[in-house]
Amino acid sequence: MIAADSELRSLLTDADRQKLSAICGDGVRFDEPLAPYTSWKIGGPADAWVVAENEEQLAEVMRLCARRKLPWFVLGSGSNLLIGDGGVRGLVLRLAGEFAAIDVNDSGVEVIVRAGASAAMSLLTAKAASAGAIGIGSLAGIPGSVGGSLRMNAGTDREIGDFVREVWVQSPAKPQAHPVSVHYYYRHTSLARDAIVSRVTLAFERGQAQAVREEMQERLVRRKRTQPIALPNAGSCFRNPEGDKAARLIEAAGAKGWREGGAEVSALHANFITNTGSASAKDVASLLARVRRAVNEKFGVDLQLEVHLVGVFIE
Ligand SMILES: Cc1cc2nc3c(=O)[nH]c(=O)nc-3n(C[C@H](O)[C@H](O)[C@H](O)COP(=O)(O)OP(=O)(O)OC[C@H]3O[C@@H](n4cnc5c(N)ncnc54)[C@H](O)[C@@H]3O)c2cc1C
């Protein structure tokens, strides 16, 4: 599909631009390319790239979006996203500053971790492991933010939702941070579409720090061996279907090594697509469609995307 001119034109007025700059100062840029902010290194420009440093700034931005009916999208670490080559109309929000805080409290029985939504899961897991948080290894090596991981219910044999005690969100309808109750499913949650996670509390049973750290280390080493992390990628592209593995089906369909432009199905892990240097979103989207078709034709299984597609896709 060819994108219409209207899909590529900024939705912002000069007044919107001025208001955004007044709220977030230097944290605002216009027509900002998004590729550098995603692990695939792919994606066209955002009308506005808006970095909110605290809950008050975010609330102000939410109020503006509600008043002006501006579309927005919140980008965490960009490790589970395919952003279209035509970019994103409206605002792309990034949390930073106070949202990156991590506080670990050891009661002797439990390890309680309070984290802002932009905190890196890598740092959170390292800190929690040092306090002996049992089960934290299942979240180790996931290159996302806390907010993105919560939205995705990221994990391996256990998921972040298994450890959540409290989630606070903000939205255009209710801009002040407030607690919500969330249900967790395989790689998705009941979180409202317009909710931005601002902070999270996780609780773990407390064990021996050394044993927890060693287990985590083993998992990290295994990841390095089995995942093509030297090239830009977005982790597993498809969800595992009930009772099977997407990677197994893709490999059995003969798709390992398939290419579209600069995108390639990894020879190391068939559910990963790597950017070999110059892949566009169009290349990746074509390859995803080809793989999905092949698995469906061969095994009658309709794979569902795990990565989120965002923005305008151009033929
Ligand atoms: C090498 C590699 C390995 C990976 N391994 C795993 C794995 O083992 N298990 C696993 O589950 N995933 C894995 N992933 C996928 C990815 O890391 C996770 O899904 C991660 O949790 C996404 O977090 P993010 O901050 O990057 O989210 P993004 O990719 O930025 O966003 C993902 C979604 O979350 C939303 N979002 C982001 N921040 C917020 C917020 N504050 N509030 C509300 N919504 C928000 C976005 O709008 C988007 O819809 C892997 C990815 C890579 C590249």
Ligand as a Chemical Component Dictionary entry (heavy atoms), coordinates in Angstrom:
data_LIG
# 
_chem_comp.id                   LIG 
_chem_comp.type                 NON-POLYMER 
_chem_comp.pdbx_formal_charge   0 
_chem_comp.three_letter_code    LIG 
# 
loop_
_chem_comp_atom.comp_id 
_chem_comp_atom.atom_id 
_chem_comp_atom.alt_atom_id 
_chem_comp_atom.type_symbol 
_chem_comp_atom.charge 
_chem_comp_atom.model_Cartn_x 
_chem_comp_atom.model_Cartn_y 
_chem_comp_atom.model_Cartn_z 
_chem_comp_atom.pdbx_ordinal 
LIG C1  C1  C 0 17.708 -9.598  21.800 1  
LIG C2  C2  C 0 16.308 -9.545  22.348 2  
LIG C3  C3  C 0 15.871 -10.520 23.238 3  
LIG C4  C4  C 0 14.582 -10.470 23.760 4  
LIG N1  N1  N 0 14.204 -11.451 24.639 5  
LIG C5  C5  C 0 12.947 -11.419 25.167 6  
LIG C6  C6  C 0 12.534 -12.428 26.101 7  
LIG O1  O1  O 0 13.276 -13.324 26.470 8  
LIG N2  N2  N 0 11.262 -12.362 26.578 9  
LIG C7  C7  C 0 10.405 -11.368 26.200 10 
LIG O2  O2  O 0 9.262  -11.358 26.688 11 
LIG N3  N3  N 0 10.772 -10.410 25.321 12 
LIG C8  C8  C 0 12.015 -10.399 24.797 13 
LIG N4  N4  N 0 12.395 -9.431  23.913 14 
LIG C9  C9  C 0 11.415 -8.413  23.472 15 
LIG C10 C10 C 0 11.458 -7.097  24.285 16 
LIG O3  O3  O 0 12.735 -6.891  24.853 17 
LIG C11 C11 C 0 10.427 -7.090  25.385 18 
LIG O4  O4  O 0 9.130  -7.186  24.855 19 
LIG C12 C12 C 0 10.528 -5.808  26.221 20 
LIG O5  O5  O 0 9.857  -6.004  27.414 21 
LIG C13 C13 C 0 9.964  -4.591  25.521 22 
LIG O6  O6  O 0 10.281 -3.448  26.306 23 
LIG P1  P1  P 0 10.624 -2.052  25.603 24 
LIG O7  O7  O 0 10.820 -1.067  26.674 25 
LIG O8  O8  O 0 11.720 -2.218  24.633 26 
LIG O9  O9  O 0 9.236  -1.772  24.859 27 
LIG P2  P2  P 0 9.035  -1.095  23.414 28 
LIG O10 O10 O 0 9.548  -2.017  22.371 29 
LIG O11 O11 O 0 9.547  0.276   23.423 30 
LIG O12 O12 O 0 7.446  -1.077  23.363 31 
LIG C14 C14 C 0 6.696  -2.282  23.345 32 
LIG C15 C15 C 0 5.241  -1.938  23.649 33 
LIG O13 O13 O 0 5.161  -1.471  24.993 34 
LIG C16 C16 C 0 4.552  -0.186  25.025 35 
LIG N5  N5  N 0 5.171  0.587   26.111 36 
LIG C17 C17 C 0 6.463  0.974   26.254 37 
LIG N6  N6  N 0 6.618  1.676   27.387 38 
LIG C18 C18 C 0 5.396  1.753   27.969 39 
LIG C19 C19 C 0 4.899  2.378   29.156 40 
LIG N7  N7  N 0 5.669  3.068   29.985 41 
LIG N8  N8  N 0 3.572  2.240   29.435 42 
LIG C20 C20 C 0 2.745  1.545   28.606 43 
LIG N9  N9  N 0 3.151  0.955   27.475 44 
LIG C21 C21 C 0 4.472  1.046   27.156 45 
LIG C22 C22 C 0 4.839  0.423   23.655 46 
LIG O14 O14 O 0 3.899  1.448   23.360 47 
LIG C23 C23 C 0 4.712  -0.799  22.771 48 
LIG O15 O15 O 0 3.367  -1.052  22.477 49 
LIG C24 C24 C 0 13.698 -9.443  23.371 50 
LIG C25 C25 C 0 14.120 -8.459  22.486 51 
LIG C26 C26 C 0 15.429 -8.491  21.986 52 
LIG C27 C27 C 0 15.885 -7.404  21.061 53 
# 
loop_
_chem_comp_bond.comp_id 
_chem_comp_bond.atom_id_1 
_chem_comp_bond.atom_id_2 
_chem_comp_bond.value_order 
_chem_comp_bond.pdbx_ordinal 
LIG C1  C2  SING 1  
LIG C2  C3  SING 2  
LIG C2  C26 DOUB 3  
LIG C3  C4  DOUB 4  
LIG C4  N1  SING 5  
LIG C4  C24 SING 6  
LIG N1  C5  DOUB 7  
LIG C5  C6  SING 8  
LIG C5  C8  SING 9  
LIG C6  O1  DOUB 10 
LIG C6  N2  SING 11 
LIG N2  C7  SING 12 
LIG C7  O2  DOUB 13 
LIG C7  N3  SING 14 
LIG N3  C8  DOUB 15 
LIG C8  N4  SING 16 
LIG N4  C9  SING 17 
LIG N4  C24 SING 18 
LIG C9  C10 SING 19 
LIG C10 O3  SING 20 
LIG C10 C11 SING 21 
LIG C11 O4  SING 22 
LIG C11 C12 SING 23 
LIG C12 O5  SING 24 
LIG C12 C13 SING 25 
LIG C13 O6  SING 26 
LIG O6  P1  SING 27 
LIG P1  O7  DOUB 28 
LIG P1  O8  SING 29 
LIG P1  O9  SING 30 
LIG O9  P2  SING 31 
LIG P2  O10 DOUB 32 
LIG P2  O11 SING 33 
LIG P2  O12 SING 34 
LIG O12 C14 SING 35 
LIG C14 C15 SING 36 
LIG C15 O13 SING 37 
LIG C15 C23 SING 38 
LIG O13 C16 SING 39 
LIG C16 N5  SING 40 
LIG C16 C22 SING 41 
LIG N5  C17 SING 42 
LIG N5  C21 SING 43 
LIG C17 N6  DOUB 44 
LIG N6  C18 SING 45 
LIG C18 C19 SING 46 
LIG C18 C21 DOUB 47 
LIG C19 N7  SING 48 
LIG C19 N8  DOUB 49 
LIG N8  C20 SING 50 
LIG C20 N9  DOUB 51 
LIG N9  C21 SING 52 
LIG C22 O14 SING 53 
LIG C22 C23 SING 54 
LIG C23 O15 SING 55 
LIG C24 C25 DOUB 56 
LIG C25 C26 SING 57 
LIG C26 C27 SING 58 
# 
